[in-house]
Amino acid sequence: MNQIQDVVKAYYGETLKGSADLRTDACTTEGAPPPHVSAALAAVHDEVAAKYYGCGLAIPAALEGLKVLDLGCGAGRDVFALAKLVGPNGHVTGVDMTDEQLEVARAHEAWHAERFGYDAPNTRFVKGELEKLGELDLAPGSFDLIISNCVINLCTDKPEVFRQAHRLLKPGGELYFSDVYADRRVPEALVNDPVLYGECLSGALYWGDYQSIAKASGFTDPRVVSHRRLAIIDPKLKAKVEPIRFASVTARLMKLEDPDAACEDYGQAVIYKGGVEGMERVFVLDAEHEIEAGRVFPVCGNTLAMLMETRFAPYFDVVGDGQTHYGLFPGCAAPDVFAETMTDSSPAPVGGCC
């Protein structure tokens, strides 16, 4: 194991005793989740919840019956919340390399199964490095959903993590994850700082590099679900990293059969029929697509595929046969994830779709 992985294991296995020990807000979560997700999170054992270090809400909608993989599951907070949300017919596997975290997770499997009313746990915890997912007991094309919460930035071979995630997903599956990004490439001297790395800052990918890596791994059209600028609480750490800006981004990467390289217009639209728990009135695909129930909503070819080639298909009707191509879909842009807030973000001509 290399030096950086040793640093990460020590930081999360020994240095941090709980989320109160963090020195930045990178590994914390803001915003209130939907009520059913809040209820699932509230049902997690206090000892597990106290060791949560995520940077966003990596729990998407429509989870009943899914087979889920959590990359860098830690003590299992998200695994157990998902175990409740997928129900007794679903299953959640967590992967982590830190013995101390896995010990806590495994010690609480039976407790959660009993609390949820299941005959047996629908969870499994696997020890392993995310850079070596291909060597673990995980079958290719076997997961409907892969999540990760502020962990990929800690990996030393990030492209391999994305490649393996794509390999492990079923067609129509998705990688839905929260992570930290920088507005420029982080200097090597900062990368080697153990506290900055452990706090999810100096291992952060440059946003442009992330998009290139995601596309090269088969996720042709990466989407931003939500984002926020990070605050550095510790003044000494803040002085070290300035003027680099950091953002926490929740993103979704879909494994589509034949996506377009750009947002193409085929004269089609969708109508959201409702029915997704937590999104009864408005279905949120990403930061640029909030689809009101009952309203005709024009979409590009990739957005249509994200809705109709995935678990979301039962909730939508399609307008138009898609037989005519009208060129690029108008108004395509991606949000500026380094804006102060989501509301003051301005369109950027790179990344996501319409």
ABEGO torsion letter per residue (X at the ends): XBAAAAAAAAAAAAABABAAABABAAABBBEBBBAAAAAAAAABBAAAAAABABABBABBBGABGBBBBBBGAEAGAAAAAAAAAAEAABBBBBBBABAAAAAAAAAAAAAAAAAAGBABBABBBBBEBAAAAAABBBBBGABABBBBBGAAAABABAAAAAAAAAAABBBGBBBBBBBBBBABBBBAAAAABAAAAAAGAAABBBAAAAAAAAAAAGBABBBBABBBBBBBABAAAAAAAOABBBBBBBBBBBBBABBBABBBBAGBBBBBAEGBBGAAABBBABAABBBBBGBBBBBBAAAAAAAAABAAAAABBBBEAGABBAEBBBGBBBBBAABABAAABBBBABEBBX
